[in-house]
């Protein structure tokens, strides 16, 4: 469904990504792993249309989306949960969720506010609270729910549980597992290797802006040298 080939990108004349190749099939969960500064968020921003690539190709569901603005990429069916959550601080939870809601592809069982509240029941009593008054965990739930309400073909989560309390992290992982079980394709970055190994089908390792390795969860868990090489500090 997502097919990236030879992708290069950067900021202000400084190249960050070098000829990246990556693919995601329908219903597949894929991770993007690597130490800080290796280019994970740059790659996600390039896929989402926030950053224009300097070379290479991005195809999504048969269409070329390279270089399209972010709103047009979203209309093709890519939903982004950005690093830092970025909920609208002055909008209520309900308004945040409704802001971008759409069912462009006529899904049999589209995501609705009711379905999001079933996934995240803790948001129900907070529906009329402004985003700025939410905890970090509640804001992340809103950010995920907001992306799901676009009814995406591909859900991208950048640093899915960064800065969250352990109990909240576990709730987020359980919800991501439920979404996966519904057949949702997901691209995800996070530092929790154990949780990612439980959820994901494949793992891409970025090192200095290049794809250094792609492997399954078995290889990731069974090879401490691999983890140290690409994830250790």
Phi and psi in degrees as a GROMACS rama.xvg file:
@    title "Ramachandran Plot"
@    xaxis  label "Phi"
@    yaxis  label "Psi"
@TYPE xy
-103.601  127.841  UNK-2
-134.302  111.267  UNK-3
-111.576  131.861  UNK-4
-139.305  131.18  UNK-5
58.5999  32.3989  UNK-6
-79.843  127.808  UNK-7
-127.442  144.553  UNK-8
-162.963  165.257  UNK-9
-174.934  -167.722  UNK-10
-129.742  129.935  UNK-11
49.0828  46.1112  UNK-12
82.8552  -1.78757  UNK-13
-103.27  117.288  UNK-14
-79.5441  133.268  UNK-15
-112.395  -41.6429  UNK-16
-106.694  138.915  UNK-17
-128.179  102.588  UNK-18
49.9795  55.6359  UNK-19
-78.9734  131.958  UNK-20
-116.349  130.85  UNK-21
-157.657  145.028  UNK-22
-142.296  150.777  UNK-23
-137.397  128.74  UNK-24
-90.5767  166.017  UNK-25
-59.3775  133.981  UNK-26
76.1561  2.49725  UNK-27
-91.9162  144.968  UNK-28
-110.242  121.637  UNK-29
-125.462  139.309  UNK-30
-106.931  157.478  UNK-31
-121.814  111.574  UNK-32
-116.075  156.649  UNK-33
155.764  160.681  UNK-34
-67.0288  166.211  UNK-35
-58.508  139.807  UNK-36
85.4982  7.40077  UNK-37
-87.0717  -10.4719  UNK-38
113.183  10.4891  UNK-39
-62.7976  -51.5602  UNK-40
-67.1637  -32.8621  UNK-41
-62.5142  -42.1546  UNK-42
-64.5976  -44.0674  UNK-43
-62.9554  -44.1602  UNK-44
-63.9905  -32.4153  UNK-45
-71.1851  -42.5499  UNK-46
-59.9694  -42.7571  UNK-47
-78.0924  -4.93085  UNK-48
85.8976  8.2782  UNK-49
-77.3164  -30.9214  UNK-50
-124.587  132.829  UNK-51
-83.4216  132.5  UNK-52
-74.6304  156.996  UNK-53
-95.9833  -18.0861  UNK-54
-162.914  165.058  UNK-55
95.1266  -173.024  UNK-56
-138.858  144.038  UNK-57
-128.53  119.34  UNK-58
-116.186  138.712  UNK-59
-135.2  118.708  UNK-60
52.8892  39.5875  UNK-61
89.2119  -9.77665  UNK-62
-106.188  145.457  UNK-63
-80.0198  120.224  UNK-64
-115.164  2.02197  UNK-65
-56.3722  127.962  UNK-66
81.8402  -3.99315  UNK-67
-71.7285  148.343  UNK-68
-64.7138  158.905  UNK-69
-59.9773  -35.8427  UNK-70
-67.4233  -31.7573  UNK-71
-76.4565  -34.7501  UNK-72
-61.7166  -43.0272  UNK-73
-60.4578  -38.2521  UNK-74
-67.7045  -22.6297  UNK-75
-75.6953  -14.3771  UNK-76
115.415  26.8108  UNK-77
-110.209  120.513  UNK-78
-107.175  128.61  UNK-79
-112.499  130.326  UNK-80
-105.134  99.7691  UNK-81
-75.3735  157.557  UNK-82
-60.0573  135.537  UNK-83
84.9044  0.954156  UNK-84
73.8347  -52.9741  UNK-85
55.3481  45.1038  UNK-86
-72.8418  155.617  UNK-87
-75.0619  115.048  UNK-88
-66.8624  -30.3479  UNK-89
-95.4214  -3.22569  UNK-90
-94.6492  148.47  UNK-91
-71.3517  168.643  UNK-92
-55.8422  -46.5911  UNK-93
-58.5248  -44.8292  UNK-94
-67.3611  -38.2567  UNK-95
-59.8272  -42.6317  UNK-96
-70.3891  -36.7861  UNK-97
-79.6309  -19.018  UNK-98
-55.5916  -40.047  UNK-99
-121.175  13.9716  UNK-100
-64.1293  136.152  UNK-101
-165.259  151.572  UNK-102
-125.54  77.7426  UNK-103
-73.8432  -19.5111  UNK-104
-111.016  9.49709  UNK-105
58.7364  49.0789  UNK-106
-65.9723  150.37  UNK-107
-62.6563  -43.5535  UNK-108
-127.872  80.7555  UNK-109
-70.6733  157.047  UNK-110
-69.4404  135.53  UNK-111
-127.659  169.658  UNK-112
-59.0878  -38.8825  UNK-113
-61.9711  -40.5157  UNK-114
-67.7721  -37.6518  UNK-115
-65.4356  -39.7972  UNK-116
-69.5725  -28.8358  UNK-117
-69.1882  -37.2832  UNK-118
-70.5096  -39.5503  UNK-119
-124.086  76.0975  UNK-120
-61.2735  -23.1718  UNK-121
-64.9697  -15.7218  UNK-122
-81.3171  -18.4014  UNK-123
-56.1497  -48.818  UNK-124
-75.0203  -3.0784  UNK-125
-108.316  9.51672  UNK-126
-57.5021  -33.594  UNK-127
-99.8828  9.10156  UNK-128
-85.8197  139.421  UNK-129
-69.9333  152.436  UNK-130
-57.7356  -32.2352  UNK-131
-68.7927  -17.8974  UNK-132
-95.8245  2.45115  UNK-133
-84.4485  152.931  UNK-134
-71.4318  167.905  UNK-135
-59.0272  -40.7055  UNK-136
-64.8801  -42.6435  UNK-137
-64.8147  -39.8834  UNK-138
-62.3398  -38.4974  UNK-139
-66.3415  -38.4142  UNK-140
-62.8473  -40.9123  UNK-141
-63.6141  -43.0313  UNK-142
-63.1062  -40.8364  UNK-143
-67.559  -45.7574  UNK-144
-61.1696  -39.5688  UNK-145
-61.2397  -42.7992  UNK-146
-67.0854  -41.27  UNK-147
-64.2533  -32.8692  UNK-148
-71.7708  -9.12977  UNK-149
-80.4569  -3.51076  UNK-150
51.0019  60.3406  UNK-151
-77.0182  154.198  UNK-152
-79.0674  -30.7414  UNK-153
-131.903  126.779  UNK-154
-103.331  126.746  UNK-155
-113.909  126.946  UNK-156
-119.781  116.597  UNK-157
-97.6521  113.075  UNK-158
56.1627  70.9629  UNK-159
-60.089  -36.1137  UNK-160
-125.864  19.9682  UNK-161
-61.5423  130.799  UNK-162
75.1871  11.065  UNK-163
-99.5137  152.697  UNK-164
-66.5656  152.495  UNK-165
-53.5936  -43.7166  UNK-166
-65.9689  -37.3832  UNK-167
-68.1467  -40.1412  UNK-168
-56.5398  -45.7605  UNK-169
-62.4183  -37.9768  UNK-170
-64.4498  -41.4737  UNK-171
-62.3526  -43.97  UNK-172
-62.4679  -41.7615  UNK-173
-61.0651  -41.0011  UNK-174
-67.1402  -39.1215  UNK-175
-64.0766  -38.2961  UNK-176
-62.5991  -39.7508  UNK-177
-64.2317  -41.5268  UNK-178
-65.1696  -40.6733  UNK-179
-59.7369  -43.4194  UNK-180
-61.7737  -21.0604  UNK-181
-81.8555  -2.33265  UNK-182
94.737  12.5383  UNK-183
-75.2856  129.117  UNK-184
-75.3558  137.943  UNK-185
-139.909  137.119  UNK-186
-116.234  127.789  UNK-187
-140.37  140.422  UNK-188
-118.186  142.646  UNK-189
-171.998  169.107  UNK-190
-101.68  -5.05449  UNK-191
-86.2244  90.0176  UNK-192
-63.6018  -38.8665  UNK-193
-62.0577  -46.2587  UNK-194
-67.153  -42.1775  UNK-195
-62.6509  -38.45  UNK-196
-65.3814  -31.0691  UNK-197
-72.0261  -30.891  UNK-198
-97.9973  -38.5302  UNK-199
-87.7803  154.904  UNK-200
-88.7411  -38.4071  UNK-201
-143.397  158.827  UNK-202
-132.249  126.026  UNK-203
-101.191  134.827  UNK-204
-106.847  124.557  UNK-205
-99.3196  131.498  UNK-206
-135.518  116.527  UNK-207
52.0946  43.3798  UNK-208
80.7854  6.57146  UNK-209
-123.463  148.915  UNK-210
-73.7273  113.876  UNK-211
-91.5514  -27.3129  UNK-212
-165.52  147.852  UNK-213
-130.605  128.342  UNK-214
-148.643  170.575  UNK-215
-88.4773  175.144  UNK-216
-66.8802  -32.9904  UNK-217
-59.1947  -47.6587  UNK-218
-64.4759  -36.3804  UNK-219
-65.7263  -42.8399  UNK-220
-77.2499  -33.5204  UNK-221
-88.2437  -4.30932  UNK-222
-123.534  86.3387  UNK-223
-62.8478  -29.4386  UNK-224
-64.2139  -38.7858  UNK-225
-62.3543  -46.4654  UNK-226
-63.0988  -40.8252  UNK-227
-65.5144  -39.7669  UNK-228
-65.5799  -43.3806  UNK-229
-102.277  -17.2069  UNK-230
-120.713  -17.029  UNK-231
-70.3987  156.483  UNK-232
